Amino acid sequence: MEEIRDTARRIAVEKLKPRAVETDRERTFPRENMKALGEAGFHRLIVSGEGGGLGLGRNVFAPVVAEVSKACASTALVYISSAVVGKAIDLAAGDVSKKKWLPKMMEGGFLGAFAVHEPDSGSNAGAITTRAKKEDGHFVINGSKFFITSAGEADVYLVLVRTDPEKGPKGMTTLLIEKDAPGLSFGRPEDKMGLTSTSSRELHFDDCRIPVGNLLGKEGEGMQVIGRTVVGWGFFGAAAISLGIAKSATELAIDHARKRMIAGQPIGAHQAVQFMIADMVLKTDAAESLLHACATNADSAPGTAIINDGFQNLSPHLS
């Protein structure tokens, strides 16, 4: 694991960090960064050996995301989004879909994004209204998704839809929809305070037609697919982004405390400043240990999504 983390750190420092400020300032989608991660094999990280990947767990995935996030948090978010879709295809797609998409995704030039949230449902996946009906060997989708990372830039989208409104959560299904699918369009890029190069936009489905073969898993099992991938892997990635940003901020604070001179001495010589820095280091180290424990926990229980409330409670203190 340390060798993989060291490689992630080296790539982050040498290739991602030098252009991170410009990337966010210009709102440039980090496609070149994703290719760099692909060339180093990081898009294979959590895909199973059977799928052509490395089959590694969350206790490797999370530290890699944290290292990437330290250099460029926007790249880390785009990476997580694509990795989650690759994992979903690996776990739930048929052989034809796996052969069609996984090899391209693992190279890093073909990206995925997941679309669950809607304007009127927020983060409550059970309240979505986007509908898919079967018609002549196709699914016909109508509705919209909101604040979707990599929207308009990703090549394939994992989309949660309702196929049977009468069955509640058991009437939800996940579909794979390609960027150029007829009836799919994208809204304007959202104006955000941070992570500005991630291309957060709406997805609009207007009689969008896709083959029934683009079904991911079985009809009615959409919530299980989302639980095993977006929740079971994406949540760990989100926590790792917070950790990476916090660690980067701590390192910058230490560097500033050493270099900023007041009355002939660095401000870091003052005990009050030392107390603040010590508190930052304590919290980031505690968060890193807790994230590792949560990831190891989840890896030891295959098929489940173990999210430790402890990390969720600690994360706000990293900001």
C-alpha positions in Angstrom: 0.0 0.0 0.0 2.8 2.4 0.8 4.3 2.0 -2.6 1.0 2.9 -4.3 0.5 5.8 -2.0 4.0 7.1 -2.7 3.4 6.9 -6.4 0.1 8.8 -6.0 2.0 11.5 -4.0 4.7 11.8 -6.6 2.3 12.2 -9.4 0.2 14.7 -7.4 3.3 16.8 -6.6 4.9 16.6 -10.0 2.0 16.7 -12.4 -1.2 17.9 -10.6 -0.1 20.5 -8.1 1.8 22.8 -10.6 -1.4 23.5 -12.6 -4.0 23.2 -9.8 -4.5 26.9 -9.2 -4.7 27.7 -12.9 -7.1 24.8 -13.4 -9.5 26.0 -10.8 -9.1 29.7 -11.7 -9.9 29.0 -15.4 -12.4 26.3 -14.6 -10.6 23.9 -16.9 -11.8 20.3 -16.6 -8.8 18.2 -15.5 -8.9 15.8 -18.3 -5.1 15.7 -18.6 -4.8 15.0 -14.9 -7.1 12.0 -15.3 -5.0 10.7 -18.2 -1.9 11.0 -16.0 -3.6 9.0 -13.3 -4.6 6.5 -15.9 -1.1 6.1 -17.2 0.0 5.3 -13.7 -2.7 2.6 -13.3 -4.9 4.4 -10.8 -8.1 3.8 -12.8 -7.5 0.1 -12.4 -7.2 0.4 -8.6 -10.6 -0.8 -7.4 -11.7 -2.8 -10.4 -11.6 -6.5 -9.7 -8.9 -8.8 -11.1 -11.6 -10.5 -13.2 -12.4 -7.1 -14.7 -8.8 -6.4 -15.6 -8.0 -4.3 -12.5 -6.0 -4.6 -9.3 -8.9 -5.4 -7.0 -7.7 -3.3 -4.1 -9.8 -2.1 -1.3 -11.0 1.1 0.3 -7.9 1.2 2.6 -5.8 1.8 -0.5 -8.3 3.9 -2.4 -8.9 6.4 0.3 -5.2 7.3 0.9 -4.7 7.7 -2.9 -7.6 10.1 -3.1 -6.3 12.0 -0.1 -2.9 12.4 -1.9 -4.5 13.6 -5.1 -6.8 16.0 -3.1 -3.8 17.5 -1.4 -2.5 18.7 -4.8 -5.8 19.3 -6.6 -9.2 18.6 -5.0 -11.1 19.1 -8.2 -9.1 16.2 -9.9 -9.8 14.0 -6.8 -13.6 14.6 -7.1 -13.6 13.8 -10.9 -11.4 10.7 -10.2 -13.8 9.4 -7.5 -16.9 9.9 -9.8 -15.3 7.9 -12.6 -13.9 5.3 -10.3 -17.4 4.7 -8.7 -18.9 4.2 -12.2 -16.1 1.8 -13.1 -16.7 -0.2 -9.9 -20.5 -0.3 -10.6 -19.9 -1.7 -14.1 -17.4 -4.2 -12.6 -19.9 -5.4 -10.0 -23.2 -5.2 -11.8 -22.9 -4.9 -15.6 -23.2 -7.8 -18.0 -20.2 -9.2 -19.9 -21.0 -7.1 -23.0 -21.1 -3.9 -21.1 -17.9 -4.7 -19.2 -16.0 -5.4 -22.4 -17.4 -2.3 -24.0 -16.6 0.2 -21.2 -14.1 -1.1 -18.6 -11.0 -1.3 -20.7 -11.4 2.3 -21.9 -12.2 3.6 -18.5 -9.1 2.0 -16.9 -6.9 3.8 -19.4 -8.2 7.2 -18.0 -9.3 8.8 -21.3 -12.9 7.6 -21.1 -14.6 8.9 -17.9 -17.7 8.0 -16.0 -20.0 10.0 -13.8 -23.0 9.1 -11.5 -26.3 10.9 -11.5 -28.6 10.4 -8.5 -29.6 13.8 -7.1 -32.5 15.8 -8.6 -33.7 19.4 -8.0 -36.7 18.4 -6.0 -35.2 15.4 -4.1 -31.9 16.8 -2.8 -29.7 14.0 -1.4 -32.8 11.8 -0.8 -32.5 9.1 -3.5 -35.8 7.7 -2.5 -37.6 10.9 -3.7 -36.3 10.9 -7.3 -38.9 11.3 -10.1 -36.8 10.6 -13.3 -38.7 7.9 -15.1 -37.7 5.2 -17.5 -40.2 3.1 -19.5 -39.6 0.1 -21.7 -40.4 0.5 -25.3 -39.4 -1.6 -28.3 -36.2 -3.0 -26.8 -35.2 0.4 -25.3 -35.6 2.4 -22.1 -37.1 5.8 -22.7 -36.1 8.2 -20.0 -37.6 11.5 -19.0 -36.6 13.8 -16.1 -33.5 15.6 -14.9 -30.6 15.3 -12.5 -28.9 18.1 -10.6 -25.4 19.2 -9.6 -23.7 16.2 -11.3 -19.9 16.1 -11.2 -18.3 15.8 -14.7 -21.6 16.5 -16.4 -21.0 17.2 -20.1 -17.4 16.0 -19.8 -17.8 12.3 -18.8 -18.4 9.8 -21.5 -20.9 7.5 -19.7 -23.3 8.1 -16.9 -24.7 5.8 -14.2 -28.2 7.1 -13.7 -30.8 6.1 -11.1 -34.3 6.1 -12.4 -37.8 4.9 -11.5 -39.0 2.0 -13.6 -42.0 1.1 -11.4 -43.3 4.0 -9.3 -45.8 1.7 -7.5 -43.0 -0.3 -5.9 -41.2 2.5 -4.1 -37.5 1.8 -3.5 -37.9 -1.6 -5.2 -39.0 0.2 -8.4 -35.7 2.0 -8.9 -33.2 0.9 -11.5 -29.7 2.0 -12.6 -28.9 2.5 -16.2 -25.7 3.4 -18.2 -26.3 6.3 -20.5 -23.7 7.5 -23.0 -22.9 11.2 -23.5 -24.2 11.2 -27.0 -27.5 9.3 -26.3 -30.4 10.9 -28.2 -32.5 13.0 -25.8 -29.7 13.7 -23.3 -28.7 17.3 -22.9 -26.7 19.3 -20.3 -27.4 22.5 -18.4 -25.0 25.4 -17.8 -22.0 24.9 -15.5 -22.8 25.8 -11.9 -21.1 28.8 -10.4 -19.3 27.4 -7.3 -17.1 28.7 -4.5 -14.6 25.8 -4.8 -13.9 22.7 -6.8 -14.6 24.9 -9.8 -13.1 22.8 -12.5 -15.4 19.7 -11.9 -18.1 20.8 -14.4 -21.1 20.5 -12.1 -24.2 20.7 -14.4 -27.7 19.4 -14.8 -28.6 16.4 -17.0 -31.9 16.7 -18.9 -33.6 13.6 -20.3 -36.2 14.3 -23.0 -37.4 11.0 -24.4 -33.8 9.8 -24.1 -33.6 6.3 -25.7 -31.0 3.7 -24.7 -30.9 -0.1 -25.4 -32.2 -2.3 -22.7 -28.7 -3.9 -22.6 -27.5 -0.7 -20.8 -29.3 -1.9 -17.7 -26.9 -2.1 -14.7 -27.8 -5.0 -12.5 -31.5 -6.0 -12.5 -34.6 -3.9 -12.7 -35.7 -2.8 -9.3 -32.2 -3.2 -7.8 -31.0 0.3 -8.4 -30.8 1.2 -4.7 -28.6 -1.8 -4.1 -26.2 -0.8 -6.9 -26.0 2.8 -5.5 -25.4 1.4 -2.0 -22.6 -0.8 -3.1 -20.8 1.8 -5.2 -21.8 5.5 -4.6 -22.2 4.9 -0.9 -19.9 2.0 -0.4 -17.0 3.6 -2.3 -17.9 7.2 -3.1 -18.5 8.2 0.5 -15.0 7.1 1.4 -13.6 9.1 -1.5 -15.5 12.2 -0.3 -14.1 11.8 3.2 -10.6 11.4 1.8 -11.0 14.7 -0.2 -11.8 16.5 3.1 -8.8 14.9 4.7 -6.5 15.8 1.8 -7.6 19.4 1.8 -7.1 19.6 5.6 -3.6 18.1 5.4 -2.6 20.5 2.7 -4.0 23.5 4.7 -2.0 22.3 7.7 1.2 22.0 5.7 0.7 25.5 4.3 0.0 26.9 7.8 3.2 25.4 9.1 5.2 26.7 6.2 3.7 30.2 6.7 4.4 30.1 10.5 8.1 29.4 9.7 8.5 32.0 7.1 6.4 35.0 8.2 8.6 37.3 10.3 7.3 39.8 12.8 9.7 41.9 14.9 12.6 39.8 13.7 11.2 36.3 14.5 8.8 33.9 12.8 5.3 33.9 14.0 5.7 30.2 14.7 7.9 31.0 17.6 4.8 32.3 19.5 3.1 29.7 21.7 -0.4 30.8 20.7 0.4 30.0 17.0 2.0 26.7 18.0 -1.1 25.7 19.9 -3.3 26.4 16.8 -1.0 24.4 14.6 -0.8 21.5 17.1 -4.6 21.4 17.2 -4.7 21.2 13.3 -2.2 18.4 13.3 -4.1 16.5 16.0 -7.4 16.7 14.1 -6.0 15.7 10.8 -4.0 12.8 12.2 -7.1 11.7 14.1 -9.2 11.9 11.0 -6.7 10.0 9.0 -6.6 7.2 11.6 -10.4 7.0 11.7 -10.7 7.0 7.9 -8.3 4.1 7.8 -10.2 2.2 10.5 -13.5 2.8 8.6 -12.1 1.7 5.3 -10.5 -1.5 6.8 -13.8 -2.2 8.5 -15.7 -2.0 5.2 -13.1 -4.0 3.3 -13.5 -6.8 5.9 -17.3 -7.1 5.2 -17.7 -7.7 1.5 -21.1 -6.7 0.0 -21.9 -4.1 2.7 -21.4 -0.4 3.1 -20.1 0.3 6.6 -19.9 4.0 7.1 -18.7 4.8 10.6 -20.6 7.7 12.2 -17.4 8.7 13.9 -15.8 10.0 10.7 -19.0 11.8 9.7 -19.0 13.5 13.1 -15.3 14.4 12.8 -15.3 15.7 9.2 -16.9 19.1 10.0 -14.1 19.9 12.4 -11.6 19.6 9.5 -13.0 22.7 7.8 
